[in-house]
Structures are given as structure tokens and as C-alpha cells.
Amino acid sequence: MRYLFDPEKESFAEFFADGESWTVRQGGPVALWGDVERSLAAWRDAGAPEIDSVRLRVTPASHLYRIDQVPSLRWEHRIT
């Protein structure tokens, strides 16, 4: 079993492989598993880019992860 937890959004998802699919339980105001599914679809649509295509920009305010030329593959962690 695996867990995702976003303390800022007070949301979680727990999931485990169930044969060739996943069983998911989630709670809180944000559906975290939906974000995972959208990110996976965007990654596949972009041609499944390799890990070395990921760029990281670090500033005092945030860490920004992105894959060049793919706006849907972008994640920002703000530092409070």
C-alpha cells in the first residue's frame, strides 16, 4: 500500500495494486489521485520523456519542477 498526503490541502490518497488496476481511497477537499492520473496522461501524451528532461528551479520562495515544452508537466512547491 502507498500513501500520498498533502498537509497544506489536508488531503490524502492511499492506493494499492489490484491485479492490473489500482484500488484507491482518498479524502479531503482535493482529489489527489485525480492529479496523479492527469499527470500520468500528460507524461504519456508528451512521449514518456526520460528523467533527464526534468528541470528544477530553486528560489527562496519555491522549487519549480518542469519538463521543457510540456506545460502540463509542471509542479511548484512553495516554501512558507
Backbone hydrogen bonds, N-H to C=O, Kabsch-Sander energy under -0.5 kcal/mol:
donor,donor_aa,acceptor,acceptor_aa,energy
2,R,15,F,-2.8
4,L,13,A,-2.9
6,D,11,S,-2.8
10,E,6,D,-1.0
11,S,6,D,-1.6
12,F,27,G,-2.4
13,A,4,L,-2.2
14,E,25,R,-3.1
15,F,2,R,-2.4
16,F,23,T,-1.9
18,D,21,S,-3.4
20,E,18,D,-0.5
21,S,18,D,-1.2
23,T,16,F,-2.6
24,V,22,W,-0.5
25,R,14,E,-2.6
27,G,12,F,-2.0
32,L,30,V,-1.4
34,G,31,A,-0.6
35,D,31,A,-1.1
36,V,32,L,-1.8
37,E,33,W,-2.6
38,R,34,G,-2.4
39,S,35,D,-2.3
40,L,36,V,-2.5
41,A,37,E,-2.3
42,A,38,R,-2.3
43,W,39,S,-2.4
44,R,40,L,-2.5
45,D,41,A,-2.8
46,A,42,A,-1.6
47,G,44,R,-2.0
48,A,43,W,-2.5
53,S,50,E,-1.9
54,V,51,I,-1.7
55,R,66,R,-3.5
57,R,64,L,-2.6
58,V,56,L,-0.5
59,T,57,R,-0.5
59,T,62,S,-2.8
63,H,77,H,-2.2
64,L,57,R,-2.9
65,Y,63,H,-0.5
65,Y,75,W,-3.2
66,R,55,R,-2.2
67,I,70,V,-0.5
67,I,73,L,-1.5
68,D,53,S,-0.8
70,V,67,I,-1.9
73,L,70,V,-2.1
74,R,72,S,-0.8
75,W,65,Y,-2.8
77,H,63,H,-2.9
78,R,76,E,-0.7
79,I,61,A,-2.9
80,T,78,R,-0.5
